[in-house]
Amino acid sequence: MVKVKRFTATWCGPCKQLAPLFEQIKNEFPNVTFETIDVDQDKEQTAEHYITGVPTVIFFQDDMAKQRFTGVQSKAVYVDTINSLI
């Protein structure tokens, strides 16, 4: 099972830029679980995953983190990462 967690914040400009792209990708992969975590609201997960900058996107396969990106990447980077884990 593949899961994608996006760590974001309401005050973060690049996070707002990533939001619509994340929704597009989410619609293209109905069998992948996507989760958005606000770092100010969920400090436990933020600490658990050692988030030091936003946006950060972490890709999991069978509950193990396989890849992470901090900052906005191109759609192709996210799609290729998901495809490599499916």
N, C-alpha and C positions, 0 to 999 in steps of 0.2 A: 504494500500500500504506500502510495506517495502522498505526502502532505507538504504544503507550502505555507510558511508563516511569515507574514509581513509585519515588521515592527515599525510603528509610525508615531507621529505626534501632531496635534492640531495646529501647533505653531510652526511646523516645519514646511517650508516652501517646496523643496524637492519631494516631500511625501505627498503633497497635493498634486504634484506633477505625475507621480507614479500611480495614483489611485485609479484613473480611468484605464490606464494600460493594464493594471492588475485585474480589473473587471473584464476586459477583453480576453485576457489569457484564461481567466476563470471560466468564461463561457466556452472556450475552445477545449477544455479538459474536464468534462463532467464527472469523470471517474477519479479525479484528484481532489483531495480535501484542501481548501484554502481557508486561512484564518488571518484576521487582521487584529493586531494587538497594539493598543495605545500604551506607550511606555510610561505615561503619567498615571494611567488608570490601573495597569497591571504590573506593578513593580516586582512581583514574585517571578513571573515568567521573564521579565526583562533581566533580572539578576541571574536567573537560572541559565539563560542562554548568553550571558556575558555581552549584552548589547551596550556598546559605547557610542554609537552614532546611529542616526536615523536618516533616511530609511535603511533598514536592514532586512533582507529577505533570506530566509533559511529554508533549504530543501531537505526533506526527510524521506528516507526509504526504510520501511519497517521500523519506524520510531528511532532511527539513527540519523543524525545530521550528516549529510553527504556533501553539501555545498552551501556557501553563504556569500552574499554580496552586500556591501555597504555602499550606499549611494545609488543613484538611478542608473540602470543599465538599459541596453536596447531590448526591445521585445524579443529579438532573435536569441539573445543570451538566455533569457528566462525560458523560452520555448525549448531551446536546445537542451538546457539542463533538465527540464521535465522529461523530455523525450529520452534522455540518456538513463533515466531512472525507472521508466515504465517497463 
